[in-house]
Amino acid sequence: MKKILVALMVLCLVMTGLAAADFHIGIVTGTVSQSEDDLRGAERLIEEYGSVENGGMIQHLTYPDNFMEEQETTISVIAGLADDPLMKAVIVNQGVPGTTEAFRRIKERRPDILTFCGESHEDPGVISSVADLTCNNDFVSRGYLIIKTAHDLGCKTFVHISFPRHLSYETMSRRLAIMKAACEEFGMTLVEQTAPDPTSDVGVAGAQQYILEQVPSWIEQYGTDTAFFCTNDAHTEPLLRQLLAYGGYFIEADLPSPLMGYPGALGIDLSEEAGDFPAILAKVEQAVVDKGGAGRFGTWAYSYGYTTSAGLGQHAINVINGESRTTSIRDIMTAYNKYTPGAHWNGAYYTDVNTGVTTRNFVLVYQDTYIMGKGYMGVTDVTIPEKYYTVK
């Protein structure tokens, strides 16, 4: 019976002029509620290369919203992709806790499968022990550049909003340390605020409600010449909504995108512009300007999460086809640039601050900052003082 079904599927593909993919690419992202941009990037790959269930190349799965409590489920979802004999690469974006173990299980069974991670939540040394490639936002460079941009815009105070789980990550704690050092250099005050973790018992709704309630008092306490930054995607929309209403600055999100928080905060519908980031940015910018936010709100012109999902998928295809090298920054940027025409990127290999050892399968990337009503800030051309690379 199974052979008959397979034969029928092949016949259908032939009759429709389609050929089954020679290999499959698996991509695992968060859900719409936790990381919509990551998911949309996976959908872009499906639009281009088709889904496995329809004879295409891409198999897309999601991990649980409450991934901290359901880590074994997360591991099983990722590792299960190795059951497909045609699977040649598995991409996880974002690389939530459990990704390293899932990749380890894949490699034990199928060492031929490429394992790519986007935005790892696990420490660089941990994920790099098994991932063929990890691409994270450049938390070192951005730690300095976000503060410099805030200073250039006239901010006197910088409020960093996070929670213990995130601050246990080396990437986020080191970025915060760099932000503190940069604030000292520019004569700014850095304030740390703790907000509820959306993966805790309060959930996403409770975490967002906390931000809505606290921002007015923070603005009153620190002043409207204050820039705010949060380490969690779910906190972004309520933060933007209140800053638009009460004042303050927002340089860019932890994982920047014109879709990150802005549509909900502004109450705008971007369904007609879906997938067209220049059009999305233009509509978001106009709405921000109309609300009096010109010169105070920023982003990356193209979504980081979207680009990472789509870009790593394209890079995997290029590597499998023998057109690219796995850890070549130039080749990685070629794949990313496919989805970000006109944007400027910069990046480097990760160097451990304690050992001085450079890890060539862990790449840090960042895009130029775009301030609504002002334009690009040129941060990809800024030379970062060498001392910041040793801050910890």
BAGUVEX-93684 format. One record per residue (C-alpha): residue in three letters; y, z, x; residue number from 1. Coordinates in steps of 0.1 Angstrom, whole numbers. Example, Ala and Ser with C-alpha at 12.3 -4.5 7.8 and 13.67 -1.06 7.14 Angstrom:
BEGIN
<pt r="ALA" c2="-45" c3="78" c1="123" k="1"/>
<pt r="SER" c2="-11" c3="71" c1="137" k="2"/>
END
This chain:
BEGIN
<pt r="MET" c2="0" c3="0" c1="0" k="1"/>
<pt r="LYS" c2="24" c3="9" c1="28" k="2"/>
<pt r="LYS" c2="17" c3="-24" c1="46" k="3"/>
<pt r="ILE" c2="25" c3="-42" c1="14" k="4"/>
<pt r="LEU" c2="58" c3="-24" c1="10" k="5"/>
<pt r="VAL" c2="68" c3="-32" c1="46" k="6"/>
<pt r="ALA" c2="59" c3="-69" c1="41" k="7"/>
<pt r="LEU" c2="80" c3="-70" c1="9" k="8"/>
<pt r="MET" c2="110" c3="-55" c1="27" k="9"/>
<pt r="VAL" c2="107" c3="-80" c1="55" k="10"/>
<pt r="LEU" c2="104" c3="-108" c1="29" k="11"/>
<pt r="CYS" c2="135" c3="-96" c1="12" k="12"/>
<pt r="LEU" c2="155" c3="-95" c1="44" k="13"/>
<pt r="VAL" c2="144" c3="-131" c1="53" k="14"/>
<pt r="MET" c2="153" c3="-143" c1="18" k="15"/>
<pt r="THR" c2="188" c3="-128" c1="21" k="16"/>
<pt r="GLY" c2="194" c3="-142" c1="55" k="17"/>
<pt r="LEU" c2="192" c3="-108" c1="72" k="18"/>
<pt r="ALA" c2="171" c3="-97" c1="101" k="19"/>
<pt r="ALA" c2="159" c3="-61" c1="106" k="20"/>
<pt r="ALA" c2="177" c3="-44" c1="135" k="21"/>
<pt r="ASP" c2="159" c3="-44" c1="169" k="22"/>
<pt r="PHE" c2="168" c3="-7" c1="174" k="23"/>
<pt r="HIS" c2="183" c3="22" c1="155" k="24"/>
<pt r="ILE" c2="213" c3="45" c1="162" k="25"/>
<pt r="GLY" c2="213" c3="79" c1="147" k="26"/>
<pt r="ILE" c2="246" c3="97" c1="141" k="27"/>
<pt r="VAL" c2="249" c3="133" c1="127" k="28"/>
<pt r="THR" c2="283" c3="145" c1="115" k="29"/>
<pt r="GLY" c2="297" c3="173" c1="94" k="30"/>
<pt r="THR" c2="303" c3="168" c1="57" k="31"/>
<pt r="VAL" c2="336" c3="157" c1="40" k="32"/>
<pt r="SER" c2="346" c3="193" c1="34" k="33"/>
<pt r="GLN" c2="344" c3="203" c1="71" k="34"/>
<pt r="SER" c2="351" c3="172" c1="91" k="35"/>
<pt r="GLU" c2="358" c3="142" c1="69" k="36"/>
<pt r="ASP" c2="371" c3="120" c1="98" k="37"/>
<pt r="ASP" c2="339" c3="123" c1="117" k="38"/>
<pt r="LEU" c2="319" c3="112" c1="87" k="39"/>
<pt r="ARG" c2="343" c3="83" c1="80" k="40"/>
<pt r="GLY" c2="337" c3="70" c1="116" k="41"/>
<pt r="ALA" c2="300" c3="70" c1="109" k="42"/>
<pt r="GLU" c2="306" c3="51" c1="77" k="43"/>
<pt r="ARG" c2="326" c3="25" c1="98" k="44"/>
<pt r="LEU" c2="295" c3="19" c1="119" k="45"/>
<pt r="ILE" c2="274" c3="14" c1="88" k="46"/>
<pt r="GLU" c2="300" c3="-12" c1="75" k="47"/>
<pt r="GLU" c2="296" c3="-31" c1="108" k="48"/>
<pt r="TYR" c2="259" c3="-27" c1="116" k="49"/>
<pt r="GLY" c2="243" c3="-17" c1="83" k="50"/>
<pt r="SER" c2="223" c3="13" c1="74" k="51"/>
<pt r="VAL" c2="186" c3="17" c1="84" k="52"/>
<pt r="GLU" c2="175" c3="20" c1="48" k="53"/>
<pt r="ASN" c2="188" c3="-15" c1="42" k="54"/>
<pt r="GLY" c2="174" c3="-30" c1="74" k="55"/>
<pt r="GLY" c2="205" c3="-22" c1="94" k="56"/>
<pt r="MET" c2="210" c3="-3" c1="126" k="57"/>
<pt r="ILE" c2="227" c3="30" c1="117" k="58"/>
<pt r="GLN" c2="210" c3="62" c1="103" k="59"/>
<pt r="HIS" c2="237" c3="87" c1="93" k="60"/>
<pt r="LEU" c2="229" c3="124" c1="85" k="61"/>
<pt r="THR" c2="250" c3="155" c1="80" k="62"/>
<pt r="TYR" c2="245" c3="190" c1="92" k="63"/>
<pt r="PRO" c2="251" c3="220" c1="69" k="64"/>
<pt r="ASP" c2="287" c3="233" c1="63" k="65"/>
<pt r="ASN" c2="275" c3="268" c1="72" k="66"/>
<pt r="PHE" c2="260" c3="256" c1="105" k="67"/>
<pt r="MET" c2="263" c3="290" c1="122" k="68"/>
<pt r="GLU" c2="240" c3="306" c1="96" k="69"/>
<pt r="GLU" c2="217" c3="275" c1="92" k="70"/>
<pt r="GLN" c2="213" c3="267" c1="129" k="71"/>
<pt r="GLU" c2="176" c3="259" c1="127" k="72"/>
<pt r="THR" c2="183" c3="234" c1="98" k="73"/>
<pt r="THR" c2="210" c3="218" c1="120" k="74"/>
<pt r="ILE" c2="185" c3="215" c1="149" k="75"/>
<pt r="SER" c2="159" c3="200" c1="126" k="76"/>
<pt r="VAL" c2="182" c3="175" c1="112" k="77"/>
<pt r="ILE" c2="192" c3="162" c1="146" k="78"/>
<pt r="ALA" c2="158" c3="164" c1="163" k="79"/>
<pt r="GLY" c2="141" c3="147" c1="133" k="80"/>
<pt r="LEU" c2="158" c3="114" c1="142" k="81"/>
<pt r="ALA" c2="133" c3="111" c1="170" k="82"/>
<pt r="ASP" c2="106" c3="105" c1="145" k="83"/>
<pt r="ASP" c2="119" c3="70" c1="140" k="84"/>
<pt r="PRO" c2="101" c3="48" c1="166" k="85"/>
<pt r="LEU" c2="130" c3="24" c1="167" k="86"/>
<pt r="MET" c2="155" c3="51" c1="174" k="87"/>
<pt r="LYS" c2="173" c3="45" c1="208" k="88"/>
<pt r="ALA" c2="203" c3="68" c1="206" k="89"/>
<pt r="VAL" c2="213" c3="100" c1="188" k="90"/>
<pt r="ILE" c2="250" c3="109" c1="185" k="91"/>
<pt r="VAL" c2="262" c3="143" c1="172" k="92"/>
<pt r="ASN" c2="299" c3="147" c1="163" k="93"/>
<pt r="GLN" c2="309" c3="175" c1="163" k="94"/>
<pt r="GLY" c2="284" c3="191" c1="186" k="95"/>
<pt r="VAL" c2="281" c3="224" c1="167" k="96"/>
<pt r="PRO" c2="259" c3="252" c1="181" k="97"/>
<pt r="GLY" c2="223" c3="241" c1="182" k="98"/>
<pt r="THR" c2="230" c3="206" c1="194" k="99"/>
<pt r="THR" c2="218" c3="213" c1="229" k="100"/>
<pt r="GLU" c2="185" c3="227" c1="216" k="101"/>
<pt r="ALA" c2="181" c3="197" c1="193" k="102"/>
<pt r="PHE" c2="188" c3="173" c1="222" k="103"/>
<pt r="ARG" c2="162" c3="192" c1="243" k="104"/>
<pt r="ARG" c2="136" c3="187" c1="216" k="105"/>
<pt r="ILE" c2="144" c3="150" c1="214" k="106"/>
<pt r="LYS" c2="141" c3="145" c1="252" k="107"/>
<pt r="GLU" c2="108" c3="164" c1="253" k="108"/>
<pt r="ARG" c2="93" c3="139" c1="228" k="109"/>
<pt r="ARG" c2="113" c3="108" c1="235" k="110"/>
<pt r="PRO" c2="130" c3="107" c1="269" k="111"/>
<pt r="ASP" c2="140" c3="71" c1="262" k="112"/>
<pt r="ILE" c2="165" c3="81" c1="235" k="113"/>
<pt r="LEU" c2="201" c3="84" c1="246" k="114"/>
<pt r="THR" c2="218" c3="116" c1="235" k="115"/>
<pt r="PHE" c2="256" c3="115" c1="230" k="116"/>
<pt r="CYS" c2="277" c3="144" c1="219" k="117"/>
<pt r="GLY" c2="313" c3="143" c1="205" k="118"/>
<pt r="GLU" c2="334" c3="174" c1="207" k="119"/>
<pt r="SER" c2="308" c3="199" c1="218" k="120"/>
<pt r="HIS" c2="312" c3="235" c1="206" k="121"/>
<pt r="GLU" c2="288" c3="246" c1="233" k="122"/>
<pt r="ASP" c2="301" c3="252" c1="268" k="123"/>
<pt r="PRO" c2="302" c3="221" c1="291" k="124"/>
<pt r="GLY" c2="275" c3="234" c1="314" k="125"/>
<pt r="VAL" c2="252" c3="240" c1="285" k="126"/>
<pt r="ILE" c2="255" c3="207" c1="266" k="127"/>
<pt r="SER" c2="256" c3="187" c1="299" k="128"/>
<pt r="SER" c2="222" c3="200" c1="309" k="129"/>
<pt r="VAL" c2="206" c3="177" c1="284" k="130"/>
<pt r="ALA" c2="231" c3="153" c1="268" k="131"/>
<pt r="ASP" c2="234" c3="120" c1="285" k="132"/>
<pt r="LEU" c2="271" c3="119" c1="276" k="133"/>
<pt r="THR" c2="296" c3="143" c1="261" k="134"/>
<pt r="CYS" c2="332" c3="133" c1="251" k="135"/>
<pt r="ASN" c2="356" c3="162" c1="242" k="136"/>
<pt r="ASN" c2="393" c3="162" c1="236" k="137"/>
<pt r="ASP" c2="410" c3="170" c1="269" k="138"/>
<pt r="PHE" c2="416" c3="207" c1="263" k="139"/>
<pt r="VAL" c2="429" c3="211" c1="299" k="140"/>
<pt r="SER" c2="456" c3="184" c1="297" k="141"/>
<pt r="ARG" c2="465" c3="191" c1="261" k="142"/>
<pt r="GLY" c2="469" c3="228" c1="267" k="143"/>
<pt r="TYR" c2="499" c3="218" c1="288" k="144"/>
<pt r="LEU" c2="511" c3="188" c1="269" k="145"/>
<pt r="ILE" c2="512" c3="204" c1="234" k="146"/>
<pt r="ILE" c2="534" c3="231" c1="248" k="147"/>
<pt r="LYS" c2="556" c3="207" c1="267" k="148"/>
<pt r="THR" c2="561" c3="186" c1="236" k="149"/>
<pt r="ALA" c2="570" c3="216" c1="215" k="150"/>
<pt r="HIS" c2="595" c3="226" c1="242" k="151"/>
<pt r="ASP" c2="610" c3="191" c1="243" k="152"/>
<pt r="LEU" c2="615" c3="192" c1="205" k="153"/>
<pt r="GLY" c2="634" c3="225" c1="208" k="154"/>
<pt r="CYS" c2="608" c3="251" c1="199" k="155"/>
<pt r="LYS" c2="612" c3="287" c1="212" k="156"/>
<pt r="THR" c2="579" c3="302" c1="199" k="157"/>
<pt r="PHE" c2="543" c3="289" c1="197" k="158"/>
<pt r="VAL" c2="519" c3="305" c1="172" k="159"/>
<pt r="HIS" c2="482" c3="300" c1="180" k="160"/>
<pt r="ILE" c2="459" c3="306" c1="150" k="161"/>
<pt r="SER" c2="421" c3="311" c1="156" k="162"/>
<pt r="PHE" c2="392" c3="335" c1="153" k="163"/>
<pt r="PRO" c2="366" c3="351" c1="176" k="164"/>
<pt r="ARG" c2="339" c3="325" c1="172" k="165"/>
<pt r="HIS" c2="362" c3="297" c1="184" k="166"/>
<pt r="LEU" c2="377" c3="318" c1="212" k="167"/>
<pt r="SER" c2="342" c3="324" c1="225" k="168"/>
<pt r="TYR" c2="340" c3="287" c1="234" k="169"/>
<pt r="GLU" c2="351" c3="280" c1="270" k="170"/>
<pt r="THR" c2="370" c3="249" c1="259" k="171"/>
<pt r="MET" c2="392" c3="267" c1="234" k="172"/>
<pt r="SER" c2="397" c3="299" c1="254" k="173"/>
<pt r="ARG" c2="406" c3="279" c1="286" k="174"/>
<pt r="ARG" c2="431" c3="258" c1="266" k="175"/>
<pt r="LEU" c2="447" c3="289" c1="252" k="176"/>
<pt r="ALA" c2="451" c3="303" c1="287" k="177"/>
<pt r="ILE" c2="467" c3="271" c1="298" k="178"/>
<pt r="MET" c2="490" c3="272" c1="267" k="179"/>
<pt r="LYS" c2="501" c3="307" c1="277" k="180"/>
<pt r="ALA" c2="508" c3="296" c1="313" k="181"/>
<pt r="ALA" c2="528" c3="266" c1="300" k="182"/>
<pt r="CYS" c2="548" c3="288" c1="276" k="183"/>
<pt r="GLU" c2="558" c3="310" c1="305" k="184"/>
<pt r="GLU" c2="569" c3="280" c1="325" k="185"/>
<pt r="PHE" c2="590" c3="267" c1="296" k="186"/>
<pt r="GLY" c2="605" c3="301" c1="286" k="187"/>
<pt r="MET" c2="587" c3="301" c1="253" k="188"/>
<pt r="THR" c2="569" c3="330" c1="235" k="189"/>
<pt r="LEU" c2="532" c3="325" c1="226" k="190"/>
<pt r="VAL" c2="519" c3="346" c1="197" k="191"/>
<pt r="GLU" c2="482" c3="348" c1="188" k="192"/>
<pt r="GLN" c2="472" c3="352" c1="151" k="193"/>
<pt r="THR" c2="437" c3="357" c1="138" k="194"/>
<pt r="ALA" c2="426" c3="339" c1="106" k="195"/>
<pt r="PRO" c2="393" c3="341" c1="87" k="196"/>
<pt r="ASP" c2="365" c3="318" c1="100" k="197"/>
<pt r="PRO" c2="356" c3="292" c1="73" k="198"/>
<pt r="THR" c2="319" c3="296" c1="82" k="199"/>
<pt r="SER" c2="321" c3="334" c1="74" k="200"/>
<pt r="ASP" c2="315" c3="350" c1="39" k="201"/>
<pt r="VAL" c2="350" c3="340" c1="27" k="202"/>
<pt r="GLY" c2="341" c3="303" c1="31" k="203"/>
<pt r="VAL" c2="366" c3="275" c1="34" k="204"/>
<pt r="ALA" c2="385" c3="284" c1="2" k="205"/>
<pt r="GLY" c2="391" c3="320" c1="14" k="206"/>
<pt r="ALA" c2="402" c3="309" c1="49" k="207"/>
<pt r="GLN" c2="426" c3="284" c1="34" k="208"/>
<pt r="GLN" c2="440" c3="309" c1="10" k="209"/>
<pt r="TYR" c2="448" c3="333" c1="39" k="210"/>
<pt r="ILE" c2="468" c3="306" c1="56" k="211"/>
<pt r="LEU" c2="487" c3="298" c1="25" k="212"/>
<pt r="GLU" c2="497" c3="335" c1="20" k="213"/>
<pt r="GLN" c2="506" c3="342" c1="57" k="214"/>
<pt r="VAL" c2="527" c3="313" c1="68" k="215"/>
<pt r="PRO" c2="559" c3="322" c1="48" k="216"/>
<pt r="SER" c2="559" c3="356" c1="65" k="217"/>
<pt r="TRP" c2="552" c3="341" c1="99" k="218"/>
<pt r="ILE" c2="581" c3="317" c1="95" k="219"/>
<pt r="GLU" c2="603" c3="347" c1="85" k="220"/>
<pt r="GLN" c2="592" c3="367" c1="115" k="221"/>
<pt r="TYR" c2="593" c3="340" c1="142" k="222"/>
<pt r="GLY" c2="619" c3="316" c1="129" k="223"/>
<pt r="THR" c2="619" c3="279" c1="120" k="224"/>
<pt r="ASP" c2="621" c3="269" c1="157" k="225"/>
<pt r="THR" c2="584" c3="278" c1="159" k="226"/>
<pt r="ALA" c2="555" c3="255" c1="165" k="227"/>
<pt r="PHE" c2="521" c3="263" c1="149" k="228"/>
<pt r="PHE" c2="486" c3="253" c1="161" k="229"/>
<pt r="CYS" c2="452" c3="261" c1="145" k="230"/>
<pt r="THR" c2="418" c3="256" c1="161" k="231"/>
<pt r="ASN" c2="400" c3="249" c1="128" k="232"/>
<pt r="ASP" c2="402" c3="217" c1="107" k="233"/>
<pt r="ALA" c2="400" c3="236" c1="74" k="234"/>
<pt r="HIS" c2="431" c3="257" c1="82" k="235"/>
<pt r="THR" c2="452" c3="225" c1="89" k="236"/>
<pt r="GLU" c2="460" c3="214" c1="53" k="237"/>
<pt r="PRO" c2="473" c3="248" c1="41" k="238"/>
<pt r="LEU" c2="492" c3="252" c1="73" k="239"/>
<pt r="LEU" c2="509" c3="218" c1="70" k="240"/>
<pt r="ARG" c2="517" c3="224" c1="33" k="241"/>
<pt r="GLN" c2="535" c3="257" c1="40" k="242"/>
<pt r="LEU" c2="553" c3="244" c1="71" k="243"/>
<pt r="LEU" c2="567" c3="215" c1="50" k="244"/>
<pt r="ALA" c2="579" c3="240" c1="25" k="245"/>
<pt r="TYR" c2="592" c3="268" c1="47" k="246"/>
<pt r="GLY" c2="601" c3="251" c1="80" k="247"/>
<pt r="GLY" c2="585" c3="252" c1="115" k="248"/>
<pt r="TYR" c2="568" c3="226" c1="137" k="249"/>
<pt r="PHE" c2="533" c3="211" c1="140" k="250"/>
<pt r="ILE" c2="528" c3="191" c1="172" k="251"/>
<pt r="GLU" c2="492" c3="179" c1="164" k="252"/>
<pt r="ALA" c2="459" c3="192" c1="151" k="253"/>
<pt r="ASP" c2="431" c3="206" c1="172" k="254"/>
<pt r="LEU" c2="413" c3="173" c1="165" k="255"/>
<pt r="PRO" c2="443" c3="150" c1="157" k="256"/>
<pt r="SER" c2="445" c3="125" c1="129" k="257"/>
<pt r="PRO" c2="470" c3="113" c1="103" k="258"/>
<pt r="LEU" c2="442" c3="121" c1="78" k="259"/>
<pt r="MET" c2="438" c3="157" c1="91" k="260"/>
<pt r="GLY" c2="454" c3="178" c1="65" k="261"/>
<pt r="TYR" c2="483" c3="155" c1="57" k="262"/>
<pt r="PRO" c2="471" c3="137" c1="26" k="263"/>
<pt r="GLY" c2="463" c3="170" c1="8" k="264"/>
<pt r="ALA" c2="495" c3="188" c1="21" k="265"/>
<pt r="LEU" c2="517" c3="159" c1="10" k="266"/>
<pt r="GLY" c2="498" c3="150" c1="-22" k="267"/>
<pt r="ILE" c2="495" c3="114" c1="-14" k="268"/>
<pt r="ASP" c2="467" c3="89" c1="-22" k="269"/>
<pt r="LEU" c2="455" c3="68" c1="7" k="270"/>
<pt r="SER" c2="426" c3="51" c1="-10" k="271"/>
<pt r="GLU" c2="442" c3="17" c1="-7" k="272"/>
<pt r="GLU" c2="449" c3="22" c1="30" k="273"/>
<pt r="ALA" c2="413" c3="34" c1="38" k="274"/>
<pt r="GLY" c2="403" c3="24" c1="73" k="275"/>
<pt r="ASP" c2="437" c3="9" c1="81" k="276"/>
<pt r="PHE" c2="452" c3="35" c1="104" k="277"/>
<pt r="PRO" c2="486" c3="18" c1="110" k="278"/>
<pt r="ALA" c2="490" c3="17" c1="72" k="279"/>
<pt r="ILE" c2="478" c3="53" c1="69" k="280"/>
<pt r="LEU" c2="502" c3="65" c1="95" k="281"/>
<pt r="ALA" c2="531" c3="46" c1="80" k="282"/>
<pt r="LYS" c2="525" c3="61" c1="45" k="283"/>
<pt r="VAL" c2="520" c3="96" c1="59" k="284"/>
<pt r="GLU" c2="551" c3="93" c1="80" k="285"/>
<pt r="GLN" c2="573" c3="82" c1="51" k="286"/>
<pt r="ALA" c2="560" c3="111" c1="30" k="287"/>
<pt r="VAL" c2="568" c3="136" c1="58" k="288"/>
<pt r="VAL" c2="603" c3="121" c1="63" k="289"/>
<pt r="ASP" c2="609" c3="122" c1="25" k="290"/>
<pt r="LYS" c2="601" c3="160" c1="26" k="291"/>
<pt r="GLY" c2="626" c3="166" c1="54" k="292"/>
<pt r="GLY" c2="600" c3="169" c1="81" k="293"/>
<pt r="ALA" c2="612" c3="141" c1="105" k="294"/>
<pt r="GLY" c2="609" c3="151" c1="141" k="295"/>
<pt r="ARG" c2="588" c3="182" c1="133" k="296"/>
<pt r="PHE" c2="553" c3="170" c1="125" k="297"/>
<pt r="GLY" c2="529" c3="151" c1="148" k="298"/>
<pt r="THR" c2="495" c3="136" c1="151" k="299"/>
<pt r="TRP" c2="475" c3="109" c1="170" k="300"/>
<pt r="ALA" c2="481" c3="75" c1="155" k="301"/>
<pt r="TYR" c2="443" c3="70" c1="152" k="302"/>
<pt r="SER" c2="420" c3="98" c1="141" k="303"/>
<pt r="TYR" c2="402" c3="115" c1="170" k="304"/>
<pt r="GLY" c2="371" c3="124" c1="149" k="305"/>
<pt r="TYR" c2="369" c3="89" c1="134" k="306"/>
<pt r="THR" c2="373" c3="72" c1="168" k="307"/>
<pt r="THR" c2="347" c3="95" c1="184" k="308"/>
<pt r="SER" c2="320" c3="88" c1="159" k="309"/>
<pt r="ALA" c2="327" c3="50" c1="158" k="310"/>
<pt r="GLY" c2="335" c3="48" c1="195" k="311"/>
<pt r="LEU" c2="304" c3="67" c1="207" k="312"/>
<pt r="GLY" c2="283" c3="46" c1="184" k="313"/>
<pt r="GLN" c2="297" c3="14" c1="198" k="314"/>
<pt r="HIS" c2="293" c3="27" c1="233" k="315"/>
<pt r="ALA" c2="256" c3="35" c1="227" k="316"/>
<pt r="ILE" c2="251" c3="0" c1="214" k="317"/>
<pt r="ASN" c2="268" c3="-15" c1="245" k="318"/>
<pt r="VAL" c2="247" c3="7" c1="268" k="319"/>
<pt r="ILE" c2="214" c3="-2" c1="251" k="320"/>
<pt r="ASN" c2="224" c3="-39" c1="253" k="321"/>
<pt r="GLY" c2="231" c3="-36" c1="290" k="322"/>
<pt r="GLU" c2="268" c3="-43" c1="286" k="323"/>
<pt r="SER" c2="281" c3="-8" c1="296" k="324"/>
<pt r="ARG" c2="272" c3="22" c1="318" k="325"/>
<pt r="THR" c2="266" c3="55" c1="301" k="326"/>
<pt r="THR" c2="292" c3="76" c1="320" k="327"/>
<pt r="SER" c2="318" c3="50" c1="329" k="328"/>
<pt r="ILE" c2="352" c3="61" c1="316" k="329"/>
<pt r="ARG" c2="363" c3="25" c1="316" k="330"/>
<pt r="ASP" c2="334" c3="15" c1="294" k="331"/>
<pt r="ILE" c2="338" c3="45" c1="271" k="332"/>
<pt r="MET" c2="375" c3="36" c1="267" k="333"/>
<pt r="THR" c2="365" c3="0" c1="259" k="334"/>
<pt r="ALA" c2="345" c3="12" c1="229" k="335"/>
<pt r="TYR" c2="372" c3="36" c1="218" k="336"/>
<pt r="ASN" c2="399" c3="9" c1="221" k="337"/>
<pt r="LYS" c2="380" c3="-13" c1="197" k="338"/>
<pt r="TYR" c2="390" c3="12" c1="169" k="339"/>
<pt r="THR" c2="425" c3="21" c1="182" k="340"/>
<pt r="PRO" c2="444" c3="-11" c1="189" k="341"/>
<pt r="GLY" c2="478" c3="-4" c1="204" k="342"/>
<pt r="ALA" c2="472" c3="33" c1="212" k="343"/>
<pt r="HIS" c2="473" c3="47" c1="247" k="344"/>
<pt r="TRP" c2="445" c3="69" c1="260" k="345"/>
<pt r="ASN" c2="440" c3="90" c1="291" k="346"/>
<pt r="GLY" c2="411" c3="110" c1="304" k="347"/>
<pt r="ALA" c2="390" c3="124" c1="332" k="348"/>
<pt r="TYR" c2="357" c3="139" c1="341" k="349"/>
<pt r="TYR" c2="354" c3="176" c1="334" k="350"/>
<pt r="THR" c2="357" c3="199" c1="365" k="351"/>
<pt r="ASP" c2="344" c3="235" c1="362" k="352"/>
<pt r="VAL" c2="373" c3="259" c1="370" k="353"/>
<pt r="ASN" c2="351" c3="284" c1="386" k="354"/>
<pt r="THR" c2="329" c3="262" c1="409" k="355"/>
<pt r="GLY" c2="351" c3="232" c1="413" k="356"/>
<pt r="VAL" c2="321" c3="210" c1="405" k="357"/>
<pt r="THR" c2="329" c3="178" c1="385" k="358"/>
<pt r="THR" c2="305" c3="169" c1="357" k="359"/>
<pt r="ARG" c2="303" c3="131" c1="353" k="360"/>
<pt r="ASN" c2="285" c3="131" c1="320" k="361"/>
<pt r="PHE" c2="312" c3="153" c1="304" k="362"/>
<pt r="VAL" c2="344" c3="132" c1="298" k="363"/>
<pt r="LEU" c2="377" c3="146" c1="285" k="364"/>
<pt r="VAL" c2="400" c3="122" c1="266" k="365"/>
<pt r="TYR" c2="433" c3="123" c1="248" k="366"/>
<pt r="GLN" c2="457" c3="99" c1="230" k="367"/>
<pt r="ASP" c2="495" c3="98" c1="230" k="368"/>
<pt r="THR" c2="512" c3="122" c1="206" k="369"/>
<pt r="TYR" c2="531" c3="106" c1="177" k="370"/>
<pt r="ILE" c2="559" c3="126" c1="160" k="371"/>
<pt r="MET" c2="567" c3="115" c1="125" k="372"/>
<pt r="GLY" c2="603" c3="100" c1="123" k="373"/>
<pt r="LYS" c2="605" c3="100" c1="161" k="374"/>
<pt r="GLY" c2="576" c3="80" c1="175" k="375"/>
<pt r="TYR" c2="553" c3="83" c1="205" k="376"/>
<pt r="MET" c2="561" c3="110" c1="230" k="377"/>
<pt r="GLY" c2="546" c3="93" c1="260" k="378"/>
<pt r="VAL" c2="524" c3="122" c1="269" k="379"/>
<pt r="THR" c2="496" c3="99" c1="284" k="380"/>
<pt r="ASP" c2="521" c3="91" c1="311" k="381"/>
<pt r="VAL" c2="531" c3="127" c1="320" k="382"/>
<pt r="THR" c2="519" c3="140" c1="353" k="383"/>
<pt r="ILE" c2="504" c3="175" c1="347" k="384"/>
<pt r="PRO" c2="512" c3="200" c1="375" k="385"/>
<pt r="GLU" c2="480" c3="206" c1="395" k="386"/>
<pt r="LYS" c2="482" c3="244" c1="390" k="387"/>
<pt r="TYR" c2="471" c3="240" c1="354" k="388"/>
<pt r="TYR" c2="437" c3="227" c1="364" k="389"/>
<pt r="THR" c2="428" c3="261" c1="379" k="390"/>
<pt r="VAL" c2="441" c3="283" c1="350" k="391"/>
<pt r="LYS" c2="413" c3="303" c1="334" k="392"/>
END
